[in-house]
Amino acid sequence: MKEFLARYGKVLEDGEDRCVGMTQSESARCTVEYYGLPMTPVQYTEQLITLCKLGWANPKVLPGVDRLHRHLQKHGVPFALASNSVSANIEAKISHLPGWKDRFAIILGSDEVKSGKPSPDIFQEAAKRMGVSDPACCLVIEDSGVGVQAARAAAMNVVAVPSRSEAHRVTAADTILHSLLEFQPELWGLPPFEDWIDNALPIEHVDLHGIFDNSVFQEESGGGSSGLIDQIYGSYLGWIRVNEHEPLKVIADIREDPSCPKTRVIKVIPLGGSSDSGGFRSTQKVQLTLTGYLRRENKKEITGCDTTITEEEKMRATAALDLPIFATASHSNQCEGL
């Protein structure tokens, strides 16, 4: 959107979210009118989709999504994709994610029902096509306020995993999570996950570059691109590396800054005396690699600033980071024989 609007001398407003959750036609009309663009909503859609397709070719899956897909498939639990996007765009997006199209029992776009979200039509139709007549037997996972409204209108259970800009719109959800890494299937009558290793969960590695200063990591985003997406929140296991020194074990606790709610603070907690070894000191450029998620108490709220890590958690994190599955890529060869 930022790139598209710049072509017409417009600037994307901070916290832009007024069109989130709308159908494609509603979003197009909303954007054209708000920014005074010299085109029809149809022309806007055609131009934007052409630009978006370049990004769709290299998608990034949010934390915990692939894991949940595999878990539900393993236990024979069918699941659907019901989106306010039109069917053709859904197909185009997921075609770049190997295996995704075959994972869903049903894929449904807003162009296949009378009304998109916040109307319940799309969820009711998805349930109907899956052969489920009781809405109480359906669990919806949503990221937008209108999606939560639609699930509620359909009398279905709903878990919200919003971006920070949508957090204030999803309060009607049964549960609000920062990411699907926090999702507990057993709370919804589903089989529990079986991949925890003593309260630690292996994740796809996240590499961040920045400055370590006074126990806080400050990310330096290259080319305006940050590795710290909204859904990276909570306590993570990982490694911090200074230059060519051996990586050192840490817990990275990522929370909202209580003094500035729109920003996050990454507090780095060295483990096993790491702060006194390997040339590690403050005000250095470092690479922080997150390789695991540390299970802690789930909260209803999407915000919170509790960064207190217990000694027991430190011990468990230290032990987990000795396992090859939590090693950094550069460390993995050394760990294979362990």
C-alpha positions in Angstrom: 0.0 0.0 0.0 2.8 2.4 0.8 4.4 1.8 -2.6 1.1 2.0 -4.4 0.0 5.3 -2.8 3.4 6.9 -3.4 2.8 6.6 -7.1 0.0 9.0 -6.8 1.7 11.4 -4.3 -0.2 9.9 -1.3 1.3 8.8 2.0 0.0 5.8 3.9 -1.2 6.9 7.3 0.4 5.4 10.4 -1.7 2.6 11.9 -3.7 2.3 8.7 -6.3 -0.4 9.3 -9.7 1.2 8.3 -10.2 -1.3 5.5 -9.0 -4.5 7.3 -11.5 -7.3 7.1 -13.6 -5.7 4.3 -14.4 -7.5 1.1 -12.3 -6.7 -1.9 -14.9 -4.4 -3.4 -15.6 -2.6 -0.1 -11.9 -2.1 0.6 -11.3 -0.7 -2.9 -14.1 1.8 -2.5 -13.0 2.8 1.0 -9.4 3.4 -0.1 -10.2 5.3 -3.3 -12.6 7.6 -1.5 -10.4 8.2 1.6 -7.2 9.0 -0.4 -8.9 10.7 -3.2 -7.3 8.5 -5.8 -7.9 9.4 -9.5 -9.4 6.0 -10.5 -12.4 3.8 -10.1 -12.5 1.1 -7.4 -12.2 -1.5 -10.2 -9.1 0.2 -11.6 -7.6 0.5 -8.1 -8.1 -3.3 -7.5 -6.5 -4.2 -10.8 -3.4 -2.1 -10.2 -3.0 -3.1 -6.6 -3.4 -6.9 -7.3 -0.7 -6.6 -10.0 1.6 -5.1 -7.4 0.6 -7.5 -4.7 1.3 -10.6 -6.8 5.0 -9.7 -6.7 4.9 -10.1 -2.9 2.7 -13.2 -2.9 5.4 -15.1 -4.8 7.5 -15.0 -1.6 5.1 -15.4 1.3 6.1 -15.7 5.0 4.0 -17.9 7.2 3.1 -16.5 10.6 4.5 -18.3 13.8 2.6 -21.5 14.7 0.4 -21.7 11.5 2.2 -24.6 9.8 2.5 -26.4 13.1 -1.3 -26.2 13.7 -2.0 -27.4 10.1 0.2 -30.5 10.6 -1.3 -31.2 14.0 -4.9 -31.1 12.8 -4.1 -33.2 9.7 -2.3 -35.8 11.9 -5.4 -36.2 14.1 -7.9 -36.1 11.2 -9.5 -32.8 12.2 -10.8 -31.1 9.1 -10.4 -27.3 8.7 -11.4 -24.7 6.2 -10.2 -21.4 4.9 -12.9 -18.7 4.8 -11.7 -15.3 3.7 -13.0 -11.9 2.7 -10.6 -12.1 -0.2 -12.1 -13.3 -3.5 -11.4 -16.9 -4.4 -9.0 -16.2 -7.3 -6.7 -14.2 -5.0 -6.8 -16.8 -2.3 -5.8 -19.4 -4.8 -3.0 -17.2 -6.1 -1.6 -16.5 -2.6 -1.6 -20.1 -1.3 -0.3 -21.5 -4.6 3.2 -20.3 -3.5 2.9 -22.3 -0.3 3.6 -26.0 -1.1 0.9 -28.3 0.1 -1.4 -25.6 1.4 -4.2 -26.0 -1.1 -4.6 -29.7 -0.2 -4.6 -29.1 3.5 -8.0 -27.4 3.6 -11.2 -29.3 3.4 -12.9 -26.2 2.0 -11.5 -23.0 0.6 -14.2 -20.2 0.5 -14.0 -16.6 -0.7 -16.4 -13.7 -0.1 -17.4 -13.8 -3.8 -19.1 -17.2 -3.1 -21.6 -15.9 -0.5 -24.2 -13.2 -0.4 -22.3 -11.0 2.1 -18.7 -11.0 3.5 -17.6 -10.5 7.1 -19.0 -9.2 9.4 -22.0 -11.1 8.1 -21.9 -14.7 9.3 -22.6 -16.0 5.8 -19.0 -17.1 5.0 -18.6 -19.2 8.2 -22.1 -20.7 7.9 -21.4 -21.7 4.3 -18.0 -23.2 5.2 -19.6 -25.3 8.0 -22.4 -26.4 5.7 -19.9 -27.6 3.1 -18.0 -29.5 5.8 -21.2 -31.2 6.9 -21.3 -29.5 10.3 -24.8 -28.4 11.4 -24.1 -27.3 15.0 -22.2 -24.0 15.1 -21.1 -24.8 18.6 -18.9 -27.5 17.1 -16.9 -24.9 15.1 -13.9 -23.0 16.2 -12.9 -19.9 14.2 -9.4 -18.5 14.3 -9.4 -14.8 13.2 -7.1 -11.9 12.9 -9.6 -9.0 12.3 -12.4 -7.3 14.2 -14.9 -8.0 11.4 -13.9 -11.6 11.4 -14.6 -11.9 15.1 -18.0 -10.2 14.6 -18.8 -12.7 11.8 -17.9 -15.7 14.0 -20.0 -14.3 16.8 -22.9 -13.7 14.5 -22.6 -17.4 13.4 -22.7 -18.5 17.0 -19.3 -20.1 16.7 -16.3 -20.1 19.1 -13.6 -17.7 18.2 -9.9 -17.3 19.0 -8.3 -14.0 17.8 -4.7 -13.7 16.8 -4.6 -10.0 15.7 -2.0 -7.6 14.6 -1.3 -4.9 17.1 -3.4 -2.4 15.0 -6.4 -4.8 15.2 -6.1 -5.7 18.9 -8.6 -3.2 20.1 -11.2 -4.6 17.6 -11.2 -8.2 18.7 -12.2 -8.0 22.4 -15.4 -10.0 21.7 -13.3 -13.1 21.0 -13.3 -16.0 23.5 -9.5 -15.8 23.7 -7.0 -13.4 22.4 -3.5 -14.7 21.6 -0.3 -12.9 20.4 0.5 -15.8 18.1 -0.6 -19.4 17.4 2.4 -20.6 19.4 0.2 -19.8 22.4 -2.7 -21.8 21.1 -3.8 -24.8 23.3 -6.0 -27.2 21.3 -7.1 -29.1 24.4 -9.0 -26.1 25.6 -11.3 -26.6 22.6 -11.8 -30.4 22.8 -8.9 -31.0 20.3 -5.9 -33.3 20.8 -3.0 -31.4 22.6 0.3 -30.7 20.9 2.9 -33.3 21.4 6.0 -31.3 20.3 6.9 -29.4 23.5 10.3 -30.3 25.0 10.0 -29.5 28.7 8.1 -26.3 28.1 10.2 -25.3 25.1 9.0 -25.4 21.5 11.3 -25.5 18.5 10.4 -22.8 15.9 11.6 -21.7 12.5 14.6 -19.5 13.2 14.1 -15.7 13.3 17.3 -13.7 12.7 17.5 -10.1 14.0 20.4 -7.7 13.7 20.9 -4.7 16.0 22.6 -3.2 19.1 22.8 -4.8 22.5 22.8 -2.1 25.2 22.1 -2.4 28.9 20.3 -5.8 28.6 18.1 -4.5 25.8 18.4 -5.5 22.1 17.5 -2.7 19.6 16.8 -4.0 16.1 18.3 -2.3 13.1 16.1 -3.1 10.1 17.8 -3.4 6.8 16.1 -1.6 3.9 13.2 -0.8 6.1 12.3 -4.5 6.6 12.0 -5.8 10.1 12.2 -9.4 11.2 10.1 -8.5 14.3 6.6 -9.0 13.0 3.6 -8.3 15.3 3.1 -12.0 16.2 6.6 -12.4 17.7 5.9 -11.7 21.3 6.6 -13.4 24.6 9.7 -15.4 25.8 12.0 -17.0 23.3 15.1 -19.2 23.5 18.0 -18.2 21.3 21.5 -17.2 20.7 23.3 -13.9 20.5 26.5 -13.6 18.5 29.1 -10.9 18.5 31.2 -10.8 15.3 32.9 -14.2 14.8 32.7 -15.2 18.5 30.7 -18.4 19.4 27.0 -17.7 19.9 25.9 -17.4 23.5 22.7 -18.8 25.1 20.0 -16.2 25.9 16.3 -15.8 26.7 14.8 -12.9 24.6 11.7 -11.6 26.3 9.7 -9.5 23.9 7.0 -7.2 25.3 5.3 -3.9 24.7 7.2 -0.9 26.1 5.0 0.3 29.1 6.2 3.9 28.4 5.5 3.7 24.7 2.7 1.2 24.0 3.2 1.2 20.2 6.7 -0.2 20.4 8.2 -3.4 21.8 11.2 -4.0 24.0 13.5 -7.0 23.6 15.1 -7.8 26.9 18.0 -10.2 26.5 18.8 -12.4 29.5 22.1 -14.3 29.2 22.1 -17.8 30.4 24.8 -19.8 32.2 27.2 -16.9 32.8 27.2 -16.0 29.1 27.5 -12.3 29.8 31.1 -12.8 31.0 32.3 -14.7 28.0 33.0 -14.6 24.3 33.7 -10.9 24.1 30.1 -10.1 24.9 29.5 -6.5 26.3 27.1 -3.7 25.9 26.8 -1.3 23.0 27.9 -3.8 20.5 26.4 -4.8 17.1 25.0 -8.3 17.5 22.9 -10.9 15.7 20.1 -12.4 17.8 18.7 -15.7 16.6 15.4 -17.0 18.1 15.2 -20.8 17.8 12.6 -21.7 20.4 9.5 -20.5 22.2 9.3 -20.7 26.0 5.8 -21.7 27.3 4.5 -19.4 29.9 1.1 -18.5 31.3 -1.4 -17.4 28.6 -3.2 -14.1 29.0 -6.5 -12.8 27.8 -5.0 -9.4 27.0 -2.9 -8.8 23.9 -0.6 -6.4 25.9 1.5 -6.9 29.0 5.0 -6.0 30.2 5.9 -8.7 32.7 9.5 -9.6 31.9 10.3 -11.5 35.1 11.9 -14.8 34.1 12.2 -17.3 37.0 15.4 -19.3 37.8 13.5 -22.5 36.9 12.7 -21.1 33.5 16.4 -20.1 33.0 17.5 -23.6 33.9 15.0 -25.2 31.5 16.0 -22.8 28.7 19.7 -23.5 29.3 19.1 -27.3 29.1 16.9 -26.9 26.0 19.6 -24.9 24.1 22.0 -27.8 24.6 19.8 -29.9 22.3 20.6 -29.9 18.5 17.0 -28.9 17.6 17.5 -25.5 19.3 20.9 -24.9 17.8 21.7 -22.0 15.4 22.3 -23.0 11.8 26.0 -22.2 12.2 26.1 -24.3 15.3 24.1 -27.3 14.0 27.0 -29.2 12.5 28.8 -29.1 15.9 25.7 -30.4 17.6 24.9 -33.3 15.3 27.0 -35.7 17.3 25.5 -34.8 20.7 
